[in-house]
Amino acid sequence: MDWYRSYVNRFYASRPGWAHGTQLFHDLCAGSIPAQSRILEVGAGPTNSTSVFLSEMGEVDGVDLDPLVLENEALKQSWVIEGDLYPCEDEQYDACVSNYVLEHVADPEAHLREIHRVLKPGGCYVFRTPNRFHYVSMVAAWTPHSFHRLVANRLRALDDDALDPYPTVYQLNTRSAVKKHAPTAGFTVEKLDMIESTPSYGAASRPLFFAGMAYERAVNSTKRLEGLRANLLVTLRKSP
């Protein structure tokens, strides 16, 4: 990974105004969520940089299908769930946040309705999720999950003990899908940006890195190609 870090520093971090995708997501959270809010992280998982960042903004609880959420040290309370219902009272949170979760949600309207239920009036749902029309997502959609488990972590040069990828369905992973389902659940789309950052799936080899970088330069060169960028950054707002 030394070469990958040096390439990221050389071809990305050295560019004026560049910011990593996670930094852009955290900036969106900070700009959408008032200080000292009560936050529910949906799909929180084990301790991670987003949970820690949110805990600096307010009090954070978390829900996840994976029992590893119970080990997340940044959460005040955590629950393991089995479906789209959370063990939370109505209108309890100022904000909900999800980081790379929506691609796993099979019923987007049920998911959004439950988020809407636990949010206070005027509360927001901030999330980052892959774009269905990005090349990584398209390969994932066209291949069996066994293939993802075989290659995804290798392409990202993750450690052997990294979690296997979860199955993906991509039901709320385009701009049109967000704009369709959000109003049905009672939300206004306050912000919806498309971003392409470093080629994380090019960490396994230099040729893959440069291929990913060429794609990044192309889709970031013009707004006409933003629909092919890797991630959606979204803020939905519940009516006050």
C-alpha positions in Angstrom: 0.0 0.0 0.0 3.0 2.3 0.2 2.9 2.9 -3.5 -0.9 3.6 -3.4 -0.5 6.2 -0.7 2.3 7.9 -2.5 0.2 7.9 -5.7 -2.8 9.4 -3.9 -0.5 12.1 -2.4 1.1 12.8 -5.8 -1.9 12.8 -8.1 -4.7 13.9 -5.7 -3.7 15.4 -2.4 -1.3 17.8 -4.1 -4.0 19.3 -6.3 -5.4 22.6 -5.1 -8.9 22.3 -3.6 -8.9 18.5 -3.6 -10.7 16.7 -0.8 -11.2 13.0 -0.1 -14.7 11.6 -0.5 -15.0 10.9 3.2 -14.0 14.5 4.0 -16.7 15.8 1.6 -19.3 13.5 3.3 -18.3 14.7 6.7 -18.5 18.3 5.5 -22.0 17.6 4.3 -22.9 16.2 7.7 -21.5 19.2 9.4 -23.3 21.6 7.1 -26.7 19.8 7.5 -26.8 18.9 11.2 -26.8 21.5 13.9 -24.3 21.3 16.7 -25.3 19.2 19.8 -27.9 17.3 17.9 -29.1 13.9 18.8 -28.1 11.6 15.9 -29.0 8.1 14.8 -26.5 6.4 12.6 -28.2 3.8 10.5 -25.9 1.0 9.5 -23.3 2.1 12.0 -21.2 -1.0 12.1 -18.1 -1.3 14.3 -16.1 1.8 15.4 -15.2 3.8 12.3 -14.2 7.3 11.3 -17.8 8.5 10.6 -19.2 7.4 13.9 -16.3 9.1 15.7 -16.8 12.3 13.6 -20.6 12.3 14.4 -19.9 11.8 18.1 -18.0 15.1 18.1 -21.1 16.8 16.8 -23.6 15.4 19.3 -24.9 12.3 21.0 -25.0 9.3 18.6 -27.0 6.1 18.7 -26.7 3.4 16.1 -28.6 0.5 14.5 -27.3 -2.3 12.3 -28.1 -5.8 11.1 -24.5 -6.8 12.1 -23.9 -7.5 15.8 -20.5 -5.7 15.4 -22.5 -2.5 16.0 -22.5 -3.4 19.7 -18.7 -2.9 19.7 -18.9 0.6 18.2 -17.3 2.7 20.9 -18.5 6.0 19.5 -22.2 5.2 20.1 -24.1 6.0 23.3 -26.7 3.3 22.5 -26.7 0.6 19.9 -29.1 -2.0 18.7 -29.1 -5.0 16.4 -32.1 -5.0 14.1 -33.6 -7.5 11.7 -35.5 -5.4 9.2 -36.8 -1.9 8.6 -38.1 -1.2 12.1 -35.9 0.5 14.7 -36.4 0.3 18.5 -36.7 4.1 18.8 -39.5 6.4 19.7 -41.2 8.7 17.2 -39.6 12.0 16.5 -36.6 11.3 18.7 -33.6 12.4 16.6 -32.5 15.6 15.0 -30.6 13.8 12.3 -30.1 10.3 10.8 -26.9 9.4 8.9 -25.9 6.5 6.7 -22.5 5.9 5.1 -22.6 3.2 2.3 -25.8 1.6 3.5 -28.5 2.5 0.9 -27.0 0.1 -1.7 -28.1 -2.8 0.6 -31.7 -1.6 1.1 -34.2 -3.7 -0.8 -37.3 -1.6 0.1 -36.4 2.1 -0.1 -39.8 3.4 0.8 -40.0 1.3 3.9 -36.5 2.5 4.8 -37.3 6.1 4.3 -40.6 5.9 6.1 -38.8 4.6 9.2 -36.2 7.3 9.0 -38.9 9.9 8.7 -40.7 8.4 11.7 -37.8 8.7 14.1 -36.8 12.2 13.0 -38.0 15.3 14.7 -39.9 17.9 12.5 -37.2 19.7 10.5 -34.7 16.9 11.0 -32.5 15.6 8.2 -31.2 12.4 6.7 -27.7 12.6 5.4 -26.2 9.7 3.4 -23.4 8.7 1.1 -24.1 5.8 -1.3 -22.6 4.4 -4.6 -24.1 5.5 -7.9 -25.8 2.7 -9.7 -24.4 3.9 -13.0 -20.7 3.9 -11.9 -18.6 1.1 -13.3 -17.9 -0.5 -9.9 -21.6 -0.7 -9.2 -22.5 -2.0 -12.6 -20.0 -4.8 -12.3 -21.4 -5.6 -8.8 -24.9 -5.6 -10.2 -24.1 -7.9 -13.1 -22.1 -10.5 -11.1 -23.0 -12.9 -8.3 -22.2 -12.0 -4.7 -19.7 -14.8 -4.5 -17.6 -12.9 -7.1 -17.8 -9.7 -4.9 -16.6 -11.7 -1.9 -13.7 -13.0 -4.0 -12.4 -9.8 -5.5 -13.7 -6.7 -3.8 -11.4 -6.6 -0.8 -8.4 -7.6 -3.0 -9.0 -4.8 -5.4 -9.1 -2.3 -2.5 -6.0 -4.0 -1.0 -7.7 -4.4 2.3 -6.3 -6.5 5.2 -7.2 -10.2 5.3 -9.4 -9.6 8.4 -11.5 -6.9 6.7 -15.2 -7.5 6.6 -16.6 -9.2 3.5 -18.8 -7.0 1.3 -22.6 -7.2 2.0 -25.0 -8.1 -0.8 -26.1 -5.1 -2.9 -29.4 -4.3 -4.6 -29.1 -0.6 -5.7 -32.7 0.4 -5.3 -32.0 3.9 -4.1 -28.8 4.6 -5.9 -29.5 7.1 -8.7 -30.6 10.7 -8.7 -33.9 9.8 -10.2 -34.6 7.1 -7.5 -33.8 9.5 -4.7 -36.1 12.2 -6.2 -38.9 9.6 -6.7 -38.9 8.0 -3.3 -38.0 10.9 -1.0 -41.2 12.9 -1.5 -43.3 9.7 -1.1 -41.8 9.3 2.4 -42.4 12.9 3.3 -38.9 14.3 2.6 -37.7 17.3 0.5 -34.4 16.7 -1.3 -32.3 19.5 0.1 -29.0 18.6 -1.5 -27.9 16.0 -4.0 -24.3 16.0 -5.3 -22.4 13.5 -7.4 -18.7 13.0 -6.6 -15.7 10.9 -7.9 -12.7 10.8 -5.7 -9.6 8.5 -5.6 -9.8 5.1 -7.4 -10.1 2.9 -4.3 -10.7 -0.2 -6.5 -7.3 0.5 -8.1 -5.3 -0.2 -4.9 -4.4 -3.7 -6.1 -2.1 -2.6 -9.0 -0.7 0.4 -10.7 -2.4 -0.2 -14.0 -5.8 -0.4 -12.3 -4.9 2.8 -10.4 -4.2 4.7 -13.6 -7.3 3.4 -15.4 -9.4 4.6 -12.4 -7.6 7.9 -12.4 -8.3 8.4 -16.1 -12.0 7.7 -15.5 -12.0 10.1 -12.5 -10.4 12.9 -14.6 -13.0 12.4 -17.4 -16.1 12.4 -15.3 -14.9 15.4 -13.2 -14.0 17.4 -16.3 -17.6 18.3 -17.1 -21.0 18.5 -15.4 -22.5 16.6 -18.3 -20.8 13.4 -17.0 -21.6 13.9 -13.3 -24.2 11.1 -13.6 -21.3 8.6 -14.0 -19.5 9.7 -10.9 -19.0 7.2 -8.1 -21.1 8.4 -5.1 -24.2 10.3 -4.3 -24.0 12.7 -1.3 -27.6 13.5 -0.2 -29.4 15.5 2.4 -33.1 14.9 2.8 -35.2 17.2 5.1 -38.4 16.4 7.0 -40.9 19.2 6.9 -40.8 21.4 10.0 
